[in-house]
Structures are given as structure tokens and as C-alpha cells.
């Protein structure tokens, strides 16, 4: 069982920035992908950004140019730098880890991001 722990959420004004962190207990050699999803009240969970061990980052259209996902391969950690935050970025942000060889999915407990004036 892989443990996934997020941190870094909070309350920020529109136009502000936050940085989320996610640490996985899996060995870096077994991780296929790490990413961030979010769920706003009354809406389905959606992909925000994702990064794989072999490819480049993938972003939702709504966050391109504002969010940056990065990965520390030595520590099985992924970060999400969120700039120019908007009201619609509000939600619970979940970290997702996919491991090989069976492509098992693991989720963190979620961290709340609230953008409000």
C-alpha cells in the first residue's frame, strides 16, 4: 500500500499564489505517473496537471500558463505551483500516484484551496 500525503493548501486572494506538495511512500522506480486533480463543490473530480516518468507534463486547458507541475525524482515528490489564482480554482486538490507494474492508483486525503476576496 502506497501512502500519499499532500500539503500546502489554504486561503488566498484572486491573483495570488500557492504551492502544493505531495509525497508518496513508493520507491521512485515504481512510480509511473504523479498528478493533481481537483473537485469543486457539486462538480466531478477533474485533472489539473499530470507528469509521467517518461513524458512531459500535461495540463488542463483552464490552468495552462498559470500552474506548473514539477517532480523531485529523488524523493518521490511532486509539486504544483499555482499562480494568478482565480475564484474558479477553488476546490479540494488531490494528489494521485500511479505505480508499476500494474498501474495501481493511489490518492491522498486532499487539501483545500480557497480563492476568495
DRENPADREN-349986 format. One record per atom (N, C-alpha, C, O): x, y, z; atom name. Coordinates in Angstrom, 2 decimals, always signed. Layout:
% residues N
       px       py       pz  atome
        X        Y        Z     CA
...
END
This chain:
% residues 117
       px       py       pz  atome
    +0.84    -1.18    +0.00      N
    +0.00    +0.00    +0.00     CA
    +0.88    +1.25    +0.00      C
    +1.81    +1.37    +0.80      O
    +0.58    +2.16    -0.90      N
    +1.34    +3.40    -1.02     CA
    +0.62    +4.51    -0.27      C
    -0.58    +4.72    -0.44      O
    +1.36    +5.21    +0.56      N
    +0.82    +6.36    +1.27     CA
    +1.10    +7.63    +0.46      C
    +2.20    +7.83    -0.04      O
    +0.08    +8.47    +0.35      N
    +0.19    +9.72    -0.41     CA
    -0.24   +10.86    +0.51      C
    -1.35   +10.84    +1.04      O
    +0.63   +11.84    +0.69      N
    +0.34   +12.92    +1.63     CA
    +0.52   +14.26    +0.95      C
    +1.60   +14.56    +0.43      O
    -0.55   +15.07    +0.95      N
    -0.49   +16.40    +0.36     CA
    -0.33   +17.46    +1.44      C
    -0.65   +17.23    +2.61      O
    +0.17   +18.61    +1.03      N
    +0.24   +19.77    +1.92     CA
    +0.29   +21.03    +1.08      C
    +0.57   +20.99    -0.12      O
    +0.01   +22.16    +1.72      N
    +0.19   +23.44    +1.06     CA
    -1.07   +24.19    +0.68      C
    -0.99   +25.29    +0.15      O
    -2.23   +23.63    +0.94      N
    -3.46   +24.35    +0.62     CA
    -3.68   +25.52    +1.55      C
    -2.93   +25.73    +2.50      O
    -4.73   +26.30    +1.26      N
    -5.04   +27.43    +2.11     CA
    -5.96   +28.42    +1.44      C
    -6.57   +28.13    +0.41      O
    -6.06   +29.58    +2.05      N
    -6.91   +30.66    +1.55     CA
    -6.04   +31.73    +0.92      C
    -5.04   +32.17    +1.49      O
    -6.42   +32.15    -0.28      N
    -5.63   +33.15    -1.00     CA
    -6.58   +34.05    -1.78      C
    -7.67   +33.64    -2.18      O
    -6.16   +35.28    -1.99      N
    -6.97   +36.22    -2.77     CA
    -6.79   +35.98    -4.26      C
    -5.77   +35.42    -4.68      O
    -7.75   +36.39    -5.06      N
    -7.58   +36.27    -6.52     CA
    -6.30   +36.96    -6.97      C
    -5.97   +38.06    -6.53      O
    -5.57   +36.28    -7.88      N
    -4.30   +36.79    -8.34     CA
    -3.12   +36.32    -7.53      C
    -1.97   +36.53    -7.92      O
    -3.38   +35.69    -6.41      N
    -2.32   +35.21    -5.55     CA
    -1.75   +33.88    -5.99      C
    -2.11   +33.35    -7.04      O
    -0.84   +33.35    -5.16      N
    -0.15   +32.10    -5.48     CA
    -0.16   +31.15    -4.30      C
    -0.21   +31.56    -3.14      O
    -0.10   +29.86    -4.63      N
    +0.06   +28.81    -3.64     CA
    +0.91   +27.71    -4.24      C
    +0.97   +27.55    -5.46      O
    +1.58   +26.97    -3.38      N
    +2.37   +25.83    -3.84     CA
    +1.94   +24.60    -3.06      C
    +2.00   +24.57    -1.83      O
    +1.51   +23.59    -3.79      N
    +1.12   +22.32    -3.19     CA
    +2.25   +21.32    -3.30      C
    +3.01   +21.32    -4.28      O
    +2.36   +20.48    -2.29      N
    +3.36   +19.41    -2.30     CA
    +2.69   +18.07    -2.06      C
    +1.67   +17.99    -1.36      O
    +3.26   +17.03    -2.64      N
    +2.73   +15.69    -2.47     CA
    +3.89   +14.71    -2.38      C
    +4.76   +14.68    -3.25      O
    +3.90   +13.93    -1.31      N
    +4.94   +12.94    -1.12     CA
    +4.33   +11.55    -1.12      C
    +3.31   +11.30    -0.46      O
    +4.96   +10.65    -1.86      N
    +4.49    +9.26    -1.94     CA
    +5.50    +8.34    -1.27      C
    +6.71    +8.58    -1.33      O
    +4.99    +7.29    -0.65      N
    +5.88    +6.36    +0.04     CA
    +6.49    +5.33    -0.89      C
    +7.36    +4.56    -0.48      O
    +6.04    +5.30    -2.14      N
    +6.56    +4.31    -3.09     CA
    +7.96    +4.66    -3.55      C
    +8.35    +5.83    -3.57      O
    +8.71    +3.63    -3.91      N
   +10.03    +3.85    -4.48     CA
    +9.88    +4.56    -5.83      C
    +8.96    +4.27    -6.59      O
   +10.78    +5.48    -6.09      N
   +10.70    +6.25    -7.33     CA
   +10.75    +5.34    -8.55      C
   +10.20    +5.69    -9.60      O
   +11.38    +4.18    -8.43      N
   +11.50    +3.27    -9.56     CA
   +10.17    +2.59    -9.91      C
   +10.05    +2.03   -11.00      O
    +9.21    +2.64    -9.03      N
    +7.91    +2.00    -9.28     CA
    +6.83    +3.00    -9.69      C
    +5.72    +2.60   -10.01      O
    +7.15    +4.28    -9.68      N
    +6.13    +5.29    -9.99     CA
    +6.09    +5.56   -11.49      C
    +7.10    +5.90   -12.10      O
    +4.92    +5.40   -12.06      N
    +4.71    +5.68   -13.48     CA
    +4.30    +7.12   -13.70      C
    +4.75    +7.77   -14.65      O
    +3.44    +7.63   -12.84      N
    +2.96    +9.00   -13.00     CA
    +2.51    +9.56   -11.65      C
    +2.11    +8.82   -10.75      O
    +2.59   +10.87   -11.55      N
    +2.07   +11.60   -10.40     CA
    +1.31   +12.81   -10.93      C
    +1.69   +13.41   -11.93      O
    +0.24   +13.15   -10.24      N
    -0.55   +14.26   -10.75     CA
    -1.46   +14.86    -9.70      C
    -1.57   +14.37    -8.57      O
    -2.13   +15.93   -10.11      N
    -3.06   +16.65    -9.26     CA
    -4.43   +16.70    -9.92      C
    -4.56   +16.99   -11.11      O
    -5.44   +16.43    -9.13      N
    -6.83   +16.56    -9.54     CA
    -7.51   +17.49    -8.55      C
    -7.01   +17.70    -7.44      O
    -8.63   +18.04    -8.94      N
    -9.38   +18.89    -8.01     CA
   -10.87   +18.62    -8.16      C
   -11.36   +18.16    -9.19      O
   -11.57   +18.93    -7.07      N
   -13.02   +18.75    -7.05     CA
   -13.66   +19.96    -6.38      C
   -13.45   +20.22    -5.20      O
   -14.43   +20.68    -7.17      N
   -15.18   +21.82    -6.65     CA
   -16.53   +21.34    -6.12      C
   -17.01   +20.28    -6.53      O
   -17.14   +22.10    -5.22      N
   -18.44   +21.69    -4.68     CA
   -19.47   +21.46    -5.78      C
   -19.67   +22.31    -6.64      O
   -20.10   +20.30    -5.75      N
   -21.13   +19.98    -6.72     CA
   -20.62   +19.56    -8.08      C
   -21.41   +19.36    -9.01      O
   -19.32   +19.41    -8.22      N
   -18.75   +19.04    -9.52     CA
   -17.93   +17.75    -9.40      C
   -17.57   +17.32    -8.31      O
   -17.66   +17.17   -10.55      N
   -16.84   +15.96   -10.57     CA
   -15.36   +16.30   -10.41      C
   -14.93   +17.42   -10.69      O
   -14.63   +15.33    -9.97      N
   -13.18   +15.50    -9.87     CA
   -12.60   +15.60   -11.27      C
   -12.99   +14.86   -12.17      O
   -11.67   +16.54   -11.46      N
   -11.08   +16.77   -12.78     CA
    -9.56   +16.84   -12.69      C
    -8.99   +17.22   -11.67      O
    -8.94   +16.47   -13.79      N
    -7.48   +16.54   -13.87     CA
    -7.04   +18.00   -13.93      C
    -7.62   +18.81   -14.66      O
    -6.01   +18.33   -13.15      N
    -5.41   +19.65   -13.20     CA
    -4.07   +19.58   -13.94      C
    -3.83   +20.32   -14.89      O
    -3.21   +18.68   -13.50      N
    -1.90   +18.54   -14.12     CA
    -1.35   +17.16   -13.77      C
    -1.65   +16.58   -12.73      O
    -0.52   +16.64   -14.69      N
    +0.00   +15.30   -14.51     CA
    +1.38   +15.23   -15.14      C
    +1.66   +15.90   -16.13      O
    +2.24   +14.41   -14.55      N
    +3.57   +14.24   -15.10     CA
    +3.94   +12.77   -14.99      C
    +3.73   +12.14   -13.96      O
    +4.51   +12.23   -16.07      N
    +4.87   +10.82   -16.08     CA
    +6.38   +10.65   -16.01      C
    +7.14   +11.62   -16.12      O
    +6.80    +9.42   -15.81      N
    +8.24    +9.15   -15.70     CA
    +8.93    +9.26   -17.05      C
   +10.15    +9.44   -17.11      O
    +8.17    +9.15   -18.14      N
    +8.79    +9.15   -19.46     CA
    +8.39   +10.32   -20.34      C
    +9.02   +10.56   -21.38      O
    +7.36   +11.06   -19.95      N
    +6.87   +12.13   -20.82     CA
    +6.85   +13.48   -20.15      C
    +7.22   +13.62   -18.98      O
    +6.41   +14.46   -20.90      N
    +6.33   +15.80   -20.37     CA
    +5.05   +16.02   -19.58      C
    +4.22   +15.12   -19.50      O
    +4.89   +17.19   -18.99      N
    +3.70   +17.48   -18.19     CA
    +2.46   +17.67   -19.06      C
    +2.55   +18.07   -20.22      O
    +1.33   +17.38   -18.46      N
    +0.04   +17.57   -19.11     CA
    -0.79   +18.47   -18.22      C
    -0.85   +18.27   -17.00      O
    -1.44   +19.47   -18.82      N
    -2.23   +20.43   -18.04     CA
    -3.65   +20.53   -18.58      C
    -3.89   +20.38   -19.78      O
    -4.58   +20.78   -17.69      N
    -5.93   +21.14   -18.12     CA
    -5.86   +22.50   -18.80      C
    -5.04   +23.34   -18.42      O
    -6.70   +22.73   -19.78      N
    -6.69   +23.99   -20.51     CA
    -6.91   +25.18   -19.57      C
    -6.37   +26.27   -19.79      O
    -7.70   +24.97   -18.54      N
    -8.06   +26.07   -17.65     CA
    -6.90   +26.56   -16.80      C
    -6.97   +27.65   -16.23      O
    -5.82   +25.79   -16.71      N
    -4.70   +26.20   -15.85     CA
    -3.41   +26.43   -16.64      C
    -2.41   +26.84   -16.05      O
    -3.42   +26.18   -17.93      N
    -2.21   +26.37   -18.73     CA
    -1.73   +27.82   -18.63      C
    -2.50   +28.77   -18.73      O
    -0.42   +27.95   -18.43      N
    +0.17   +29.27   -18.32     CA
    +0.13   +29.84   -16.91      C
    +0.77   +30.86   -16.64      O
    -0.63   +29.21   -16.02      N
    -0.73   +29.70   -14.65     CA
    -0.16   +28.70   -13.64      C
    +0.43   +29.09   -12.64      O
    -0.34   +27.41   -13.91      N
    +0.12   +26.37   -12.99     CA
    +1.32   +25.65   -13.59      C
    +1.44   +25.51   -14.81      O
    +2.21   +25.21   -12.72      N
    +3.37   +24.43   -13.14     CA
    +3.53   +23.22   -12.24      C
    +3.61   +23.35   -11.02      O
    +3.59   +22.05   -12.85      N
    +3.83   +20.83   -12.10     CA
    +5.29   +20.44   -12.25      C
    +5.86   +20.53   -13.34      O
    +5.89   +20.00   -11.17      N
    +7.28   +19.56   -11.21     CA
    +7.45   +18.37   -10.27      C
    +6.62   +18.12    -9.40      O
    +8.53   +17.65   -10.49      N
    +8.71   +16.39    -9.76     CA
   +10.14   +16.28    -9.28      C
   +11.09   +16.55   -10.02      O
   +10.29   +15.87    -8.04      N
   +11.61   +15.59    -7.48     CA
   +11.76   +14.07    -7.50      C
   +11.20   +13.37    -6.64      O
   +12.48   +13.57    -8.44      N
   +12.58   +12.12    -8.60     CA
   +13.36   +11.44    -7.48      C
   +13.20   +10.24    -7.25      O
   +14.17   +12.18    -6.79      N
   +14.95   +11.56    -5.73     CA
   +14.10   +11.32    -4.48      C
   +14.47   +10.52    -3.62      O
   +12.96   +12.03    -4.38      N
   +12.16   +11.91    -3.17     CA
   +10.73   +11.48    -3.43      C
    +9.90   +11.54    -2.52      O
   +10.41   +11.05    -4.63      N
    +9.04   +10.65    -4.98     CA
    +8.04   +11.73    -4.58      C
    +7.01   +11.45    -3.96      O
    +8.37   +12.94    -4.93      N
    +7.56   +14.10    -4.55     CA
    +7.19   +14.89    -5.79      C
    +7.97   +15.03    -6.73      O
    +5.96   +15.41    -5.78      N
    +5.51   +16.25    -6.88     CA
    +4.96   +17.55    -6.30      C
    +4.38   +17.57    -5.22      O
    +5.16   +18.63    -7.05      N
    +4.73   +19.95    -6.61     CA
    +3.79   +20.55    -7.65      C
    +3.85   +20.22    -8.83      O
    +2.94   +21.43    -7.18      N
    +2.08   +22.20    -8.08     CA
    +2.18   +23.67    -7.69      C
    +1.65   +24.08    -6.65      O
    +2.86   +24.45    -8.51      N
    +2.94   +25.88    -8.30     CA
    +1.76   +26.54    -8.99      C
    +1.61   +26.43   -10.21      O
    +0.94   +27.22    -8.22      N
    -0.28   +27.84    -8.76     CA
    -0.16   +29.35    -8.66      C
    -0.10   +29.91    -7.56      O
    -0.13   +30.01    -9.80      N
    -0.04   +31.47    -9.86     CA
    -1.31   +32.04   -10.48      C
    -2.08   +31.33   -11.12      O
    -1.49   +33.32   -10.29      N
    -2.66   +34.02   -10.87     CA
    -3.95   +33.28   -10.57      C
    -4.76   +33.04   -11.47      O
    -4.12   +32.91    -9.34      N
    -5.28   +32.11    -8.96     CA
    -6.58   +32.85    -9.18      C
    -6.67   +34.06    -8.99      O
    -7.59   +32.09    -9.58      N
    -8.92   +32.63    -9.85     CA
    -9.95   +32.01    -8.90      C
    -9.70   +30.97    -8.28      O
   -11.07   +32.66    -8.80      N
   -12.14   +32.14    -7.93     CA
   -12.49   +30.70    -8.29      C
   -12.75   +29.88    -7.42      O
   -12.50   +30.42    -9.59      N
   -12.89   +29.08   -10.05     CA
   -11.84   +28.01    -9.79      C
   -12.07   +26.83   -10.08      O
   -10.70   +28.39    -9.25      N
    -9.70   +27.39    -8.87     CA
    -9.99   +26.80    -7.49      C
    -9.32   +25.86    -7.05      O
   -10.98   +27.33    -6.83      N
   -11.35   +26.83    -5.51     CA
   -11.80   +25.37    -5.57      C
   -12.55   +24.98    -6.47      O
   -11.34   +24.58    -4.61      N
   -11.74   +23.19    -4.54     CA
   -10.80   +22.40    -3.66      C
    -9.84   +22.93    -3.10      O
   -11.09   +21.11    -3.56      N
   -10.18   +20.21    -2.86     CA
    -9.24   +19.60    -3.89      C
    -9.67   +19.02    -4.89      O
    -7.97   +19.73    -3.63      N
    -6.95   +19.24    -4.56     CA
    -6.40   +17.90    -4.04      C
    -5.98   +17.78    -2.89      O
    -6.43   +16.92    -4.92      N
    -5.99   +15.56    -4.57     CA
    -4.76   +15.19    -5.38      C
    -4.68   +15.45    -6.58      O
    -3.82   +14.59    -4.72      N
    -2.65   +14.05    -5.39     CA
    -2.92   +12.60    -5.78      C
    -3.51   +11.84    -5.01      O
    -2.48   +12.25    -6.96      N
    -2.66   +10.89    -7.48     CA
    -1.31   +10.32    -7.87      C
    -0.48   +10.99    -8.47      O
    -1.11    +9.06    -7.51      N
    +0.12    +8.35    -7.85     CA
    -0.24    +7.04    -8.55      C
    -1.10    +6.29    -8.08      O
    +0.41    +6.79    -9.66      N
    +0.20    +5.54   -10.41     CA
    +1.49    +4.74   -10.36      C
    +2.56    +5.25   -10.70      O
    +1.39    +3.49    -9.95      N
    +2.59    +2.67    -9.81     CA
    +2.60    +1.52   -10.80      C
    +1.56    +1.03   -11.25      O
    +3.79    +1.11   -11.11      N
    +4.00    -0.05   -11.99     CA
    +4.27    -1.27   -11.11      C
    +4.67    -1.10    -9.96      O
    +4.09    -2.49   -11.60      N
    +3.77    -2.81   -12.99     CA
    +2.28    -2.90   -13.32      C
    +1.91    -3.10   -14.47      O
    +1.43    -2.75   -12.28      N
    +0.00    -2.98   -12.51     CA
    -0.80    -1.70   -12.71      C
    -2.03    -1.76   -12.82      O
    -0.15    -0.56   -12.75      N
    -0.84    +0.73   -12.89     CA
    -1.92    +0.91   -11.83      C
    -3.06    +1.25   -12.14      O
    -1.54    +0.68   -10.60      N
    -2.43    +0.89    -9.47     CA
    -2.50    +2.38    -9.15      C
    -1.50    +3.09    -9.23      O
    -3.70    +2.85    -8.80      N
    -3.92    +4.24    -8.46     CA
    -3.98    +4.41    -6.95      C
    -4.59    +3.61    -6.24      O
    -3.33    +5.47    -6.47      N
    -3.39    +5.81    -5.06     CA
    -3.70    +7.30    -4.93      C
    -3.23    +8.11    -5.73      O
    -4.50    +7.63    -3.92      N
    -4.93    +9.02    -3.72     CA
    -4.56    +9.51    -2.34      C
    -4.55    +8.76    -1.37      O
    -4.25   +10.80    -2.27      N
    -4.09   +11.44    -0.98     CA
    -5.43   +11.82    -0.39      C
    -6.48   +11.58    -0.99      O
    -5.38   +12.41    +0.80      N
    -6.61   +12.76    +1.50     CA
    -7.22   +14.08    +1.01      C
    -8.36   +14.40    +1.33      O
    -6.45   +14.82    +0.24      N
    -6.93   +16.08    -0.31     CA
    -6.53   +17.27    +0.54      C
    -6.40   +17.16    +1.76      O
    -6.34   +18.40    -0.12      N
    -6.04   +19.64    +0.58     CA
    -6.91   +20.75    -0.01      C
    -7.04   +20.86    -1.23      O
    -7.49   +21.56    +0.86      N
    -8.43   +22.58    +0.42     CA
    -7.70   +23.82    -0.08      C
    -6.79   +24.34    +0.57      O
    -8.11   +24.27    -1.26      N
    -7.64   +25.54    -1.81     CA
    -8.86   +26.44    -1.98      C
    -9.81   +26.09    -2.68      O
    -8.82   +27.59    -1.34      N
    -9.93   +28.54    -1.43     CA
    -9.41   +29.87    -1.95      C
    -8.52   +30.48    -1.35      O
    -9.97   +30.31    -3.07      N
    -9.61   +31.60    -3.64     CA
   -10.80   +32.53    -3.42      C
   -11.88   +32.33    -3.97      O
   -10.56   +33.54    -2.62      N
   -11.67   +34.43    -2.25     CA
   -11.15   +35.81    -1.90      C
   -10.05   +35.96    -1.36      O
   -11.95   +36.82    -2.22      N
   -11.57   +38.17    -1.86     CA
   -12.22   +38.57    -0.53      C
   -12.01   +39.69    -0.06      O
END
